[in-house]
Amino acid sequence: MVSEANVNLRSGLGFLDALVAISPLLGLFGTVYGMLNVFDIMAMEGTSNARAMASGVAKATIPTMAGMIAALSGVFFTTFFRQKTRKETEHLEDSMHQG
């Protein structure tokens, strides 16, 4: 019974782990896409327009930052849920031994 409850408690953690692992990669994908836009600006206007290039690079780094924030938040919540699962399993085991 305890093992079955433990499996049920941990059922969503694998999906959460996958999201945490994927979020920086999605951020990196957004950055690469943004840099392609910067290269497009450079091709159209030349390399003399530093302001346009700097603006594009700044916009391109935002997805990476967002991906890292999502990953760090996910690590926090994953750790919280794992700890909660462990405590609930121990509580169930204790109640089974006492009863």
mmCIF file as gemmi writes it, N, C-alpha and C atoms, coordinates in Angstrom:
data_model
loop_
_atom_site.group_PDB
_atom_site.id
_atom_site.type_symbol
_atom_site.label_atom_id
_atom_site.label_alt_id
_atom_site.label_comp_id
_atom_site.label_asym_id
_atom_site.label_entity_id
_atom_site.label_seq_id
_atom_site.pdbx_PDB_ins_code
_atom_site.Cartn_x
_atom_site.Cartn_y
_atom_site.Cartn_z
_atom_site.occupancy
_atom_site.B_iso_or_equiv
_atom_site.pdbx_formal_charge
_atom_site.auth_seq_id
_atom_site.auth_asym_id
_atom_site.pdbx_PDB_model_num
ATOM 1 N N . MET Axp A 1 ? 0.825 -1.196 0 1 0 ? 1 A 1
ATOM 2 C CA . MET Axp A 1 ? 0 0 0 1 0 ? 1 A 1
ATOM 3 C C . MET Axp A 1 ? 0.875 1.268 0 1 0 ? 1 A 1
ATOM 4 N N . VAL Axp A 2 ? 1.936 1.23 0.794 1 0 ? 2 A 1
ATOM 5 C CA . VAL Axp A 2 ? 2.839 2.384 0.872 1 0 ? 2 A 1
ATOM 6 C C . VAL Axp A 2 ? 3.539 2.59 -0.464 1 0 ? 2 A 1
ATOM 7 N N . SER Axp A 3 ? 3.981 1.508 -1.079 1 0 ? 3 A 1
ATOM 8 C CA . SER Axp A 3 ? 4.653 1.611 -2.381 1 0 ? 3 A 1
ATOM 9 C C . SER Axp A 3 ? 3.71 2.165 -3.44 1 0 ? 3 A 1
ATOM 10 N N . GLU Axp A 4 ? 2.459 1.727 -3.405 1 0 ? 4 A 1
ATOM 11 C CA . GLU Axp A 4 ? 1.478 2.218 -4.367 1 0 ? 4 A 1
ATOM 12 C C . GLU Axp A 4 ? 1.213 3.711 -4.17 1 0 ? 4 A 1
ATOM 13 N N . ALA Axp A 5 ? 1.121 4.135 -2.918 1 0 ? 5 A 1
ATOM 14 C CA . ALA Axp A 5 ? 0.916 5.561 -2.628 1 0 ? 5 A 1
ATOM 15 C C . ALA Axp A 5 ? 2.128 6.373 -3.068 1 0 ? 5 A 1
ATOM 16 N N . ASN Axp A 6 ? 3.326 5.814 -2.853 1 0 ? 6 A 1
ATOM 17 C CA . ASN Axp A 6 ? 4.546 6.504 -3.248 1 0 ? 6 A 1
ATOM 18 C C . ASN Axp A 6 ? 4.605 6.684 -4.757 1 0 ? 6 A 1
ATOM 19 N N . VAL Axp A 7 ? 4.22 5.658 -5.505 1 0 ? 7 A 1
ATOM 20 C CA . VAL Axp A 7 ? 4.198 5.749 -6.967 1 0 ? 7 A 1
ATOM 21 C C . VAL Axp A 7 ? 3.195 6.816 -7.405 1 0 ? 7 A 1
ATOM 22 N N . ASN Axp A 8 ? 2.034 6.842 -6.775 1 0 ? 8 A 1
ATOM 23 C CA . ASN Axp A 8 ? 1.023 7.852 -7.121 1 0 ? 8 A 1
ATOM 24 C C . ASN Axp A 8 ? 1.493 9.264 -6.794 1 0 ? 8 A 1
ATOM 25 N N . LEU Axp A 9 ? 2.176 9.422 -5.673 1 0 ? 9 A 1
ATOM 26 C CA . LEU Axp A 9 ? 2.673 10.745 -5.289 1 0 ? 9 A 1
ATOM 27 C C . LEU Axp A 9 ? 3.753 11.24 -6.246 1 0 ? 9 A 1
ATOM 28 N N . ARG Axp A 10 ? 4.569 10.322 -6.771 1 0 ? 10 A 1
ATOM 29 C CA . ARG Axp A 10 ? 5.67 10.697 -7.658 1 0 ? 10 A 1
ATOM 30 C C . ARG Axp A 10 ? 5.289 10.728 -9.134 1 0 ? 10 A 1
ATOM 31 N N . SER Axp A 11 ? 4.049 10.472 -9.446 1 0 ? 11 A 1
ATOM 32 C CA . SER Axp A 11 ? 3.648 10.295 -10.846 1 0 ? 11 A 1
ATOM 33 C C . SER Axp A 11 ? 3.905 11.524 -11.717 1 0 ? 11 A 1
ATOM 34 N N . GLY Axp A 12 ? 3.748 12.722 -11.226 1 0 ? 12 A 1
ATOM 35 C CA . GLY Axp A 12 ? 3.934 13.914 -12.042 1 0 ? 12 A 1
ATOM 36 C C . GLY Axp A 12 ? 5.338 14.493 -12.021 1 0 ? 12 A 1
ATOM 37 N N . LEU Axp A 13 ? 6.208 13.943 -11.186 1 0 ? 13 A 1
ATOM 38 C CA . LEU Axp A 13 ? 7.549 14.524 -11.055 1 0 ? 13 A 1
ATOM 39 C C . LEU Axp A 13 ? 8.407 14.322 -12.302 1 0 ? 13 A 1
ATOM 40 N N . GLY Axp A 14 ? 8.209 13.234 -13.014 1 0 ? 14 A 1
ATOM 41 C CA . GLY Axp A 14 ? 8.98 13.008 -14.241 1 0 ? 14 A 1
ATOM 42 C C . GLY Axp A 14 ? 8.677 14.049 -15.297 1 0 ? 14 A 1
ATOM 43 N N . PHE Axp A 15 ? 7.411 14.385 -15.423 1 0 ? 15 A 1
ATOM 44 C CA . PHE Axp A 15 ? 7.002 15.422 -16.38 1 0 ? 15 A 1
ATOM 45 C C . PHE Axp A 15 ? 7.587 16.773 -15.981 1 0 ? 15 A 1
ATOM 46 N N . LEU Axp A 16 ? 7.567 17.077 -14.694 1 0 ? 16 A 1
ATOM 47 C CA . LEU Axp A 16 ? 8.137 18.334 -14.214 1 0 ? 16 A 1
ATOM 48 C C . LEU Axp A 16 ? 9.64 18.374 -14.458 1 0 ? 16 A 1
ATOM 49 N N . ASP Axp A 17 ? 10.32 17.247 -14.257 1 0 ? 17 A 1
ATOM 50 C CA . ASP Axp A 17 ? 11.761 17.177 -14.544 1 0 ? 17 A 1
ATOM 51 C C . ASP Axp A 17 ? 12.043 17.447 -16.019 1 0 ? 17 A 1
ATOM 52 N N . ALA Axp A 18 ? 11.199 16.902 -16.881 1 0 ? 18 A 1
ATOM 53 C CA . ALA Axp A 18 ? 11.378 17.116 -18.321 1 0 ? 18 A 1
ATOM 54 C C . ALA Axp A 18 ? 11.198 18.585 -18.679 1 0 ? 18 A 1
ATOM 55 N N . LEU Axp A 19 ? 10.212 19.235 -18.103 1 0 ? 19 A 1
ATOM 56 C CA . LEU Axp A 19 ? 9.997 20.664 -18.369 1 0 ? 19 A 1
ATOM 57 C C . LEU Axp A 19 ? 11.18 21.503 -17.896 1 0 ? 19 A 1
ATOM 58 N N . VAL Axp A 20 ? 11.713 21.154 -16.747 1 0 ? 20 A 1
ATOM 59 C CA . VAL Axp A 20 ? 12.877 21.879 -16.215 1 0 ? 20 A 1
ATOM 60 C C . VAL Axp A 20 ? 14.07 21.704 -17.154 1 0 ? 20 A 1
ATOM 61 N N . ALA Axp A 21 ? 14.25 20.508 -17.685 1 0 ? 21 A 1
ATOM 62 C CA . ALA Axp A 21 ? 15.38 20.251 -18.579 1 0 ? 21 A 1
ATOM 63 C C . ALA Axp A 21 ? 15.213 20.943 -19.925 1 0 ? 21 A 1
ATOM 64 N N . ILE Axp A 22 ? 13.991 21.071 -20.401 1 0 ? 22 A 1
ATOM 65 C CA . ILE Axp A 22 ? 13.724 21.633 -21.724 1 0 ? 22 A 1
ATOM 66 C C . ILE Axp A 22 ? 13.732 23.164 -21.726 1 0 ? 22 A 1
ATOM 67 N N . SER Axp A 23 ? 13.35 23.79 -20.634 1 0 ? 23 A 1
ATOM 68 C CA . SER Axp A 23 ? 13.195 25.25 -20.642 1 0 ? 23 A 1
ATOM 69 C C . SER Axp A 23 ? 14.458 26.02 -21.026 1 0 ? 23 A 1
ATOM 70 N N . PRO Axp A 24 ? 15.663 25.667 -20.569 1 0 ? 24 A 1
ATOM 71 C CA . PRO Axp A 24 ? 16.836 26.407 -21.057 1 0 ? 24 A 1
ATOM 72 C C . PRO Axp A 24 ? 17.066 26.209 -22.55 1 0 ? 24 A 1
ATOM 73 N N . LEU Axp A 25 ? 16.729 25.027 -23.048 1 0 ? 25 A 1
ATOM 74 C CA . LEU Axp A 25 ? 16.907 24.767 -24.482 1 0 ? 25 A 1
ATOM 75 C C . LEU Axp A 25 ? 15.948 25.611 -25.31 1 0 ? 25 A 1
ATOM 76 N N . LEU Axp A 26 ? 14.73 25.782 -24.824 1 0 ? 26 A 1
ATOM 77 C CA . LEU Axp A 26 ? 13.783 26.65 -25.523 1 0 ? 26 A 1
ATOM 78 C C . LEU Axp A 26 ? 14.264 28.104 -25.495 1 0 ? 26 A 1
ATOM 79 N N . GLY Axp A 27 ? 14.83 28.514 -24.375 1 0 ? 27 A 1
ATOM 80 C CA . GLY Axp A 27 ? 15.4 29.852 -24.286 1 0 ? 27 A 1
ATOM 81 C C . GLY Axp A 27 ? 16.548 30.04 -25.257 1 0 ? 27 A 1
ATOM 82 N N . LEU Axp A 28 ? 17.38 29.044 -25.37 1 0 ? 28 A 1
ATOM 83 C CA . LEU Axp A 28 ? 18.501 29.102 -26.31 1 0 ? 28 A 1
ATOM 84 C C . LEU Axp A 28 ? 17.995 29.168 -27.75 1 0 ? 28 A 1
ATOM 85 N N . PHE Axp A 29 ? 16.946 28.408 -28.046 1 0 ? 29 A 1
ATOM 86 C CA . PHE Axp A 29 ? 16.346 28.46 -29.377 1 0 ? 29 A 1
ATOM 87 C C . PHE Axp A 29 ? 15.855 29.88 -29.683 1 0 ? 29 A 1
ATOM 88 N N . GLY Axp A 30 ? 15.214 30.512 -28.72 1 0 ? 30 A 1
ATOM 89 C CA . GLY Axp A 30 ? 14.755 31.894 -28.906 1 0 ? 30 A 1
ATOM 90 C C . GLY Axp A 30 ? 15.906 32.849 -29.134 1 0 ? 30 A 1
ATOM 91 N N . THR Axp A 31 ? 17.007 32.618 -28.444 1 0 ? 31 A 1
ATOM 92 C CA . THR Axp A 31 ? 18.181 33.476 -28.625 1 0 ? 31 A 1
ATOM 93 C C . THR Axp A 31 ? 18.764 33.312 -30.017 1 0 ? 31 A 1
ATOM 94 N N . VAL Axp A 32 ? 18.859 32.086 -30.481 1 0 ? 32 A 1
ATOM 95 C CA . VAL Axp A 32 ? 19.382 31.851 -31.829 1 0 ? 32 A 1
ATOM 96 C C . VAL Axp A 32 ? 18.48 32.522 -32.859 1 0 ? 32 A 1
ATOM 97 N N . TYR Axp A 33 ? 17.181 32.404 -32.68 1 0 ? 33 A 1
ATOM 98 C CA . TYR Axp A 33 ? 16.241 33.049 -33.595 1 0 ? 33 A 1
ATOM 99 C C . TYR Axp A 33 ? 16.413 34.578 -33.563 1 0 ? 33 A 1
ATOM 100 N N . GLY Axp A 34 ? 16.596 35.134 -32.379 1 0 ? 34 A 1
ATOM 101 C CA . GLY Axp A 34 ? 16.824 36.572 -32.266 1 0 ? 34 A 1
ATOM 102 C C . GLY Axp A 34 ? 18.117 37.009 -32.919 1 0 ? 34 A 1
ATOM 103 N N . MET Axp A 35 ? 19.149 36.193 -32.794 1 0 ? 35 A 1
ATOM 104 C CA . MET Axp A 35 ? 20.422 36.533 -33.428 1 0 ? 35 A 1
ATOM 105 C C . MET Axp A 35 ? 20.305 36.48 -34.946 1 0 ? 35 A 1
ATOM 106 N N . LEU Axp A 36 ? 19.469 35.597 -35.462 1 0 ? 36 A 1
ATOM 107 C CA . LEU Axp A 36 ? 19.229 35.58 -36.903 1 0 ? 36 A 1
ATOM 108 C C . LEU Axp A 36 ? 18.629 36.914 -37.355 1 0 ? 36 A 1
ATOM 109 N N . ASN Axp A 37 ? 17.773 37.479 -36.535 1 0 ? 37 A 1
ATOM 110 C CA . ASN Axp A 37 ? 17.223 38.803 -36.853 1 0 ? 37 A 1
ATOM 111 C C . ASN Axp A 37 ? 18.305 39.875 -36.833 1 0 ? 37 A 1
ATOM 112 N N . VAL Axp A 38 ? 19.242 39.763 -35.898 1 0 ? 38 A 1
ATOM 113 C CA . VAL Axp A 38 ? 20.355 40.721 -35.844 1 0 ? 38 A 1
ATOM 114 C C . VAL Axp A 38 ? 21.192 40.611 -37.115 1 0 ? 38 A 1
ATOM 115 N N . PHE Axp A 39 ? 21.469 39.395 -37.533 1 0 ? 39 A 1
ATOM 116 C CA . PHE Axp A 39 ? 22.241 39.21 -38.76 1 0 ? 39 A 1
ATOM 117 C C . PHE Axp A 39 ? 21.485 39.748 -39.969 1 0 ? 39 A 1
ATOM 118 N N . ASP Axp A 40 ? 20.165 39.648 -39.948 1 0 ? 40 A 1
ATOM 119 C CA . ASP Axp A 40 ? 19.352 40.207 -41.022 1 0 ? 40 A 1
ATOM 120 C C . ASP Axp A 40 ? 19.483 41.731 -41.056 1 0 ? 40 A 1
ATOM 121 N N . ILE Axp A 41 ? 19.47 42.352 -39.886 1 0 ? 41 A 1
ATOM 122 C CA . ILE Axp A 41 ? 19.659 43.813 -39.804 1 0 ? 41 A 1
ATOM 123 C C . ILE Axp A 41 ? 21.033 44.185 -40.342 1 0 ? 41 A 1
ATOM 124 N N . MET Axp A 42 ? 22.039 43.4 -39.968 1 0 ? 42 A 1
ATOM 125 C CA . MET Axp A 42 ? 23.39 43.685 -40.449 1 0 ? 42 A 1
ATOM 126 C C . MET Axp A 42 ? 23.475 43.551 -41.968 1 0 ? 42 A 1
ATOM 127 N N . ALA Axp A 43 ? 22.762 42.597 -42.526 1 0 ? 43 A 1
ATOM 128 C CA . ALA Axp A 43 ? 22.794 42.408 -43.974 1 0 ? 43 A 1
ATOM 129 C C . ALA Axp A 43 ? 22.095 43.546 -44.694 1 0 ? 43 A 1
ATOM 130 N N . MET Axp A 44 ? 21.025 44.07 -44.108 1 0 ? 44 A 1
ATOM 131 C CA . MET Axp A 44 ? 20.247 45.128 -44.754 1 0 ? 44 A 1
ATOM 132 C C . MET Axp A 44 ? 20.894 46.51 -44.588 1 0 ? 44 A 1
ATOM 133 N N . GLU Axp A 45 ? 21.343 46.786 -43.367 1 0 ? 45 A 1
ATOM 134 C CA . GLU Axp A 45 ? 21.823 48.135 -43.063 1 0 ? 45 A 1
ATOM 135 C C . GLU Axp A 45 ? 23.335 48.227 -42.954 1 0 ? 45 A 1
ATOM 136 N N . GLY Axp A 46 ? 24.008 47.114 -42.983 1 0 ? 46 A 1
ATOM 137 C CA . GLY Axp A 46 ? 25.463 47.127 -42.814 1 0 ? 46 A 1
ATOM 138 C C . GLY Axp A 46 ? 25.839 47.111 -41.344 1 0 ? 46 A 1
ATOM 139 N N . THR Axp A 47 ? 27.108 47.034 -41.086 1 0 ? 47 A 1
ATOM 140 C CA . THR Axp A 47 ? 27.584 46.952 -39.701 1 0 ? 47 A 1
ATOM 141 C C . THR Axp A 47 ? 27.781 48.322 -39.068 1 0 ? 47 A 1
ATOM 142 N N . SER Axp A 48 ? 27.447 49.378 -39.789 1 0 ? 48 A 1
ATOM 143 C CA . SER Axp A 48 ? 27.664 50.712 -39.235 1 0 ? 48 A 1
ATOM 144 C C . SER Axp A 48 ? 26.563 51.136 -38.267 1 0 ? 48 A 1
ATOM 145 N N . ASN Axp A 49 ? 25.436 50.448 -38.244 1 0 ? 49 A 1
ATOM 146 C CA . ASN Axp A 49 ? 24.333 50.816 -37.36 1 0 ? 49 A 1
ATOM 147 C C . ASN Axp A 49 ? 24.443 50.016 -36.057 1 0 ? 49 A 1
ATOM 148 N N . ALA Axp A 50 ? 25.325 50.479 -35.182 1 0 ? 50 A 1
ATOM 149 C CA . ALA Axp A 50 ? 25.59 49.772 -33.926 1 0 ? 50 A 1
ATOM 150 C C . ALA Axp A 50 ? 24.369 49.772 -33.012 1 0 ? 50 A 1
ATOM 151 N N . ARG Axp A 51 ? 23.577 50.843 -33.034 1 0 ? 51 A 1
ATOM 152 C CA . ARG Axp A 51 ? 22.401 50.929 -32.173 1 0 ? 51 A 1
ATOM 153 C C . ARG Axp A 51 ? 21.382 49.84 -32.525 1 0 ? 51 A 1
ATOM 154 N N . ALA Axp A 52 ? 21.14 49.622 -33.799 1 0 ? 52 A 1
ATOM 155 C CA . ALA Axp A 52 ? 20.195 48.597 -34.226 1 0 ? 52 A 1
ATOM 156 C C . ALA Axp A 52 ? 20.707 47.206 -33.86 1 0 ? 52 A 1
ATOM 157 N N . MET Axp A 53 ? 22.008 46.992 -34.017 1 0 ? 53 A 1
ATOM 158 C CA . MET Axp A 53 ? 22.577 45.69 -33.669 1 0 ? 53 A 1
ATOM 159 C C . MET Axp A 53 ? 22.507 45.45 -32.164 1 0 ? 53 A 1
ATOM 160 N N . ALA Axp A 54 ? 22.837 46.462 -31.369 1 0 ? 54 A 1
ATOM 161 C CA . ALA Axp A 54 ? 22.804 46.316 -29.909 1 0 ? 54 A 1
ATOM 162 C C . ALA Axp A 54 ? 21.39 46.045 -29.424 1 0 ? 54 A 1
ATOM 163 N N . SER Axp A 55 ? 20.432 46.717 -30.015 1 0 ? 55 A 1
ATOM 164 C CA . SER Axp A 55 ? 19.035 46.488 -29.648 1 0 ? 55 A 1
ATOM 165 C C . SER Axp A 55 ? 18.616 45.063 -29.978 1 0 ? 55 A 1
ATOM 166 N N . GLY Axp A 56 ? 19.025 44.575 -31.129 1 0 ? 56 A 1
ATOM 167 C CA . GLY Axp A 56 ? 18.697 43.21 -31.519 1 0 ? 56 A 1
ATOM 168 C C . GLY Axp A 56 ? 19.345 42.176 -30.623 1 0 ? 56 A 1
ATOM 169 N N . VAL Axp A 57 ? 20.605 42.412 -30.249 1 0 ? 57 A 1
ATOM 170 C CA . VAL Axp A 57 ? 21.299 41.478 -29.357 1 0 ? 57 A 1
ATOM 171 C C . VAL Axp A 57 ? 20.628 41.476 -27.987 1 0 ? 57 A 1
ATOM 172 N N . ALA Axp A 58 ? 20.238 42.645 -27.507 1 0 ? 58 A 1
ATOM 173 C CA . ALA Axp A 58 ? 19.549 42.718 -26.212 1 0 ? 58 A 1
ATOM 174 C C . ALA Axp A 58 ? 18.235 41.948 -26.252 1 0 ? 58 A 1
ATOM 175 N N . LYS Axp A 59 ? 17.494 42.091 -27.338 1 0 ? 59 A 1
ATOM 176 C CA . LYS Axp A 59 ? 16.232 41.354 -27.463 1 0 ? 59 A 1
ATOM 177 C C . LYS Axp A 59 ? 16.48 39.861 -27.603 1 0 ? 59 A 1
ATOM 178 N N . ALA Axp A 60 ? 17.574 39.494 -28.222 1 0 ? 60 A 1
ATOM 179 C CA . ALA Axp A 60 ? 17.876 38.08 -28.433 1 0 ? 60 A 1
ATOM 180 C C . ALA Axp A 60 ? 18.234 37.368 -27.137 1 0 ? 60 A 1
ATOM 181 N N . THR Axp A 61 ? 18.766 38.083 -26.152 1 0 ? 61 A 1
ATOM 182 C CA . THR Axp A 61 ? 19.158 37.438 -24.9 1 0 ? 61 A 1
ATOM 183 C C . THR Axp A 61 ? 18 37.25 -23.933 1 0 ? 61 A 1
ATOM 184 N N . ILE Axp A 62 ? 16.894 37.912 -24.163 1 0 ? 62 A 1
ATOM 185 C CA . ILE Axp A 62 ? 15.733 37.797 -23.272 1 0 ? 62 A 1
ATOM 186 C C . ILE Axp A 62 ? 15.214 36.356 -23.198 1 0 ? 62 A 1
ATOM 187 N N . PRO Axp A 63 ? 15.077 35.627 -24.316 1 0 ? 63 A 1
ATOM 188 C CA . PRO Axp A 63 ? 14.603 34.24 -24.189 1 0 ? 63 A 1
ATOM 189 C C . PRO Axp A 63 ? 15.519 33.351 -23.353 1 0 ? 63 A 1
ATOM 190 N N . THR Axp A 64 ? 16.823 33.563 -23.435 1 0 ? 64 A 1
ATOM 191 C CA . THR Axp A 64 ? 17.736 32.772 -22.615 1 0 ? 64 A 1
ATOM 192 C C . THR Axp A 64 ? 17.504 33.056 -21.145 1 0 ? 64 A 1
ATOM 193 N N . MET Axp A 65 ? 17.347 34.31 -20.803 1 0 ? 65 A 1
ATOM 194 C CA . MET Axp A 65 ? 17.082 34.672 -19.42 1 0 ? 65 A 1
ATOM 195 C C . MET Axp A 65 ? 15.763 34.068 -18.942 1 0 ? 65 A 1
ATOM 196 N N . ALA Axp A 66 ? 14.748 34.126 -19.785 1 0 ? 66 A 1
ATOM 197 C CA . ALA Axp A 66 ? 13.454 33.556 -19.415 1 0 ? 66 A 1
ATOM 198 C C . ALA Axp A 66 ? 13.555 32.046 -19.228 1 0 ? 66 A 1
ATOM 199 N N . GLY Axp A 67 ? 14.293 31.383 -20.104 1 0 ? 67 A 1
ATOM 200 C CA . GLY Axp A 67 ? 14.479 29.94 -19.966 1 0 ? 67 A 1
ATOM 201 C C . GLY Axp A 67 ? 15.212 29.566 -18.693 1 0 ? 67 A 1
ATOM 202 N N . MET Axp A 68 ? 16.213 30.351 -18.338 1 0 ? 68 A 1
ATOM 203 C CA . MET Axp A 68 ? 16.948 30.072 -17.108 1 0 ? 68 A 1
ATOM 204 C C . MET Axp A 68 ? 16.096 30.331 -15.866 1 0 ? 68 A 1
ATOM 205 N N . ILE Axp A 69 ? 15.302 31.386 -15.9 1 0 ? 69 A 1
ATOM 206 C CA . ILE Axp A 69 ? 14.408 31.663 -14.767 1 0 ? 69 A 1
ATOM 207 C C . ILE Axp A 69 ? 13.394 30.528 -14.623 1 0 ? 69 A 1
ATOM 208 N N . ALA Axp A 70 ? 12.854 30.059 -15.736 1 0 ? 70 A 1
ATOM 209 C CA . ALA Axp A 70 ? 11.898 28.948 -15.686 1 0 ? 70 A 1
ATOM 210 C C . ALA Axp A 70 ? 12.568 27.69 -15.143 1 0 ? 70 A 1
ATOM 211 N N . ALA Axp A 71 ? 13.791 27.425 -15.572 1 0 ? 71 A 1
ATOM 212 C CA . ALA Axp A 71 ? 14.498 26.23 -15.101 1 0 ? 71 A 1
ATOM 213 C C . ALA Axp A 71 ? 14.81 26.316 -13.612 1 0 ? 71 A 1
ATOM 214 N N . LEU Axp A 72 ? 15.28 27.466 -13.16 1 0 ? 72 A 1
ATOM 215 C CA . LEU Axp A 72 ? 15.597 27.618 -11.735 1 0 ? 72 A 1
ATOM 216 C C . LEU Axp A 72 ? 14.342 27.526 -10.871 1 0 ? 72 A 1
ATOM 217 N N . SER Axp A 73 ? 13.258 28.118 -11.343 1 0 ? 73 A 1
ATOM 218 C CA . SER Axp A 73 ? 11.993 28.003 -10.615 1 0 ? 73 A 1
ATOM 219 C C . SER Axp A 73 ? 11.525 26.555 -10.594 1 0 ? 73 A 1
ATOM 220 N N . GLY Axp A 74 ? 11.692 25.88 -11.71 1 0 ? 74 A 1
ATOM 221 C CA . GLY Axp A 74 ? 11.306 24.478 -11.783 1 0 ? 74 A 1
ATOM 222 C C . GLY Axp A 74 ? 12.114 23.606 -10.85 1 0 ? 74 A 1
ATOM 223 N N . VAL Axp A 75 ? 13.404 23.884 -10.727 1 0 ? 75 A 1
ATOM 224 C CA . VAL Axp A 75 ? 14.249 23.122 -9.794 1 0 ? 75 A 1
ATOM 225 C C . VAL Axp A 75 ? 13.746 23.323 -8.374 1 0 ? 75 A 1
ATOM 226 N N . PHE Axp A 76 ? 13.388 24.549 -8.036 1 0 ? 76 A 1
ATOM 227 C CA . PHE Axp A 76 ? 12.86 24.838 -6.704 1 0 ? 76 A 1
ATOM 228 C C . PHE Axp A 76 ? 11.592 24.042 -6.446 1 0 ? 76 A 1
ATOM 229 N N . PHE Axp A 77 ? 10.632 24.102 -7.386 1 0 ? 77 A 1
ATOM 230 C CA . PHE Axp A 77 ? 9.369 23.407 -7.18 1 0 ? 77 A 1
ATOM 231 C C . PHE Axp A 77 ? 9.54 21.891 -7.218 1 0 ? 77 A 1
ATOM 232 N N . THR Axp A 78 ? 10.418 21.383 -8.069 1 0 ? 78 A 1
ATOM 233 C CA . THR Axp A 78 ? 10.662 19.945 -8.113 1 0 ? 78 A 1
ATOM 234 C C . THR Axp A 78 ? 11.227 19.468 -6.784 1 0 ? 78 A 1
ATOM 235 N N . THR Axp A 79 ? 12.181 20.205 -6.239 1 0 ? 79 A 1
ATOM 236 C CA . THR Axp A 79 ? 12.753 19.853 -4.941 1 0 ? 79 A 1
ATOM 237 C C . THR Axp A 79 ? 11.694 19.897 -3.856 1 0 ? 79 A 1
ATOM 238 N N . PHE Axp A 80 ? 10.852 20.923 -3.888 1 0 ? 80 A 1
ATOM 239 C CA . PHE Axp A 80 ? 9.775 21.045 -2.903 1 0 ? 80 A 1
ATOM 240 C C . PHE Axp A 80 ? 8.831 19.852 -2.977 1 0 ? 80 A 1
ATOM 241 N N . PHE Axp A 81 ? 8.411 19.488 -4.198 1 0 ? 81 A 1
ATOM 242 C CA . PHE Axp A 81 ? 7.471 18.38 -4.353 1 0 ? 81 A 1
ATOM 243 C C . PHE Axp A 81 ? 8.105 17.037 -4.005 1 0 ? 81 A 1
ATOM 244 N N . ARG Axp A 82 ? 9.388 16.856 -4.307 1 0 ? 82 A 1
ATOM 245 C CA . ARG Axp A 82 ? 10.064 15.611 -3.923 1 0 ? 82 A 1
ATOM 246 C C . ARG Axp A 82 ? 10.128 15.486 -2.401 1 0 ? 82 A 1
ATOM 247 N N . GLN Axp A 83 ? 10.446 16.589 -1.744 1 0 ? 83 A 1
ATOM 248 C CA . GLN Axp A 83 ? 10.522 16.575 -0.289 1 0 ? 83 A 1
ATOM 249 C C . GLN Axp A 83 ? 9.147 16.324 0.32 1 0 ? 83 A 1
ATOM 250 N N . LYS Axp A 84 ? 8.119 16.94 -0.248 1 0 ? 84 A 1
ATOM 251 C CA . LYS Axp A 84 ? 6.749 16.733 0.224 1 0 ? 84 A 1
ATOM 252 C C . LYS Axp A 84 ? 6.336 15.274 0.034 1 0 ? 84 A 1
ATOM 253 N N . THR Axp A 85 ? 6.692 14.681 -1.102 1 0 ? 85 A 1
ATOM 254 C CA . THR Axp A 85 ? 6.384 13.282 -1.376 1 0 ? 85 A 1
ATOM 255 C C . THR Axp A 85 ? 7.066 12.373 -0.362 1 0 ? 85 A 1
ATOM 256 N N . ARG Axp A 86 ? 8.326 12.653 -0.083 1 0 ? 86 A 1
ATOM 257 C CA . ARG Axp A 86 ? 9.07 11.848 0.882 1 0 ? 86 A 1
ATOM 258 C C . ARG Axp A 86 ? 8.439 11.928 2.27 1 0 ? 86 A 1
ATOM 259 N N . LYS Axp A 87 ? 8.062 13.144 2.688 1 0 ? 87 A 1
ATOM 260 C CA . LYS Axp A 87 ? 7.445 13.312 4.004 1 0 ? 87 A 1
ATOM 261 C C . LYS Axp A 87 ? 6.097 12.6 4.092 1 0 ? 87 A 1
ATOM 262 N N . GLU Axp A 88 ? 5.301 12.702 3.031 1 0 ? 88 A 1
ATOM 263 C CA . GLU Axp A 88 ? 3.994 12.043 3.043 1 0 ? 88 A 1
ATOM 264 C C . GLU Axp A 88 ? 4.149 10.523 3.067 1 0 ? 88 A 1
ATOM 265 N N . THR Axp A 89 ? 5.138 10.001 2.354 1 0 ? 89 A 1
ATOM 266 C CA . THR Axp A 89 ? 5.391 8.56 2.36 1 0 ? 89 A 1
ATOM 267 C C . THR Axp A 89 ? 5.832 8.1 3.746 1 0 ? 89 A 1
ATOM 268 N N . GLU Axp A 90 ? 6.73 8.865 4.367 1 0 ? 90 A 1
ATOM 269 C CA . GLU Axp A 90 ? 7.166 8.519 5.726 1 0 ? 90 A 1
ATOM 270 C C . GLU Axp A 90 ? 6.007 8.589 6.706 1 0 ? 90 A 1
ATOM 271 N N . HIS Axp A 91 ? 5.158 9.586 6.557 1 0 ? 91 A 1
ATOM 272 C CA . HIS Axp A 91 ? 3.993 9.728 7.432 1 0 ? 91 A 1
ATOM 273 C C . HIS Axp A 91 ? 3.06 8.526 7.273 1 0 ? 91 A 1
ATOM 274 N N . LEU Axp A 92 ? 2.849 8.096 6.047 1 0 ? 92 A 1
ATOM 275 C CA . LEU Axp A 92 ? 2.006 6.933 5.798 1 0 ? 92 A 1
ATOM 276 C C . LEU Axp A 92 ? 2.626 5.666 6.395 1 0 ? 92 A 1
ATOM 277 N N . GLU Axp A 93 ? 3.953 5.509 6.226 1 0 ? 93 A 1
ATOM 278 C CA . GLU Axp A 93 ? 4.628 4.349 6.809 1 0 ? 93 A 1
ATOM 279 C C . GLU Axp A 93 ? 4.501 4.338 8.331 1 0 ? 93 A 1
ATOM 280 N N . ASP Axp A 94 ? 4.696 5.505 8.943 1 0 ? 94 A 1
ATOM 281 C CA . ASP Axp A 94 ? 4.568 5.604 10.398 1 0 ? 94 A 1
ATOM 282 C C . ASP Axp A 94 ? 3.167 5.257 10.869 1 0 ? 94 A 1
ATOM 283 N N . SER Axp A 95 ? 2.175 5.747 10.152 1 0 ? 95 A 1
ATOM 284 C CA . SER Axp A 95 ? 0.789 5.466 10.556 1 0 ? 95 A 1
ATOM 285 C C . SER Axp A 95 ? 0.441 3.997 10.363 1 0 ? 95 A 1
ATOM 286 N N . MET Axp A 96 ? 1.061 3.327 9.376 1 0 ? 96 A 1
ATOM 287 C CA . MET Axp A 96 ? 0.818 1.906 9.154 1 0 ? 96 A 1
ATOM 288 C C . MET Axp A 96 ? 1.441 1.079 10.269 1 0 ? 96 A 1
ATOM 289 N N . HIS Axp A 97 ? 2.633 1.491 10.746 1 0 ? 97 A 1
ATOM 290 C CA . HIS Axp A 97 ? 3.323 0.739 11.807 1 0 ? 97 A 1
ATOM 291 C C . HIS Axp A 97 ? 2.629 0.93 13.147 1 0 ? 97 A 1
ATOM 292 N N . GLN Axp A 98 ? 2.033 2.091 13.377 1 0 ? 98 A 1
ATOM 293 C CA . GLN Axp A 98 ? 1.371 2.359 14.653 1 0 ? 98 A 1
ATOM 294 C C . GLN Axp A 98 ? -0.001 1.696 14.727 1 0 ? 98 A 1
ATOM 295 N N . GLY Axp A 99 ? -0.678 1.596 13.578 1 0 ? 99 A 1
ATOM 296 C CA . GLY Axp A 99 ? -2.054 1.102 13.572 1 0 ? 99 A 1
ATOM 297 C C . GLY Axp A 99 ? -2.108 -0.334 13.444 1 0 ? 99 A 1
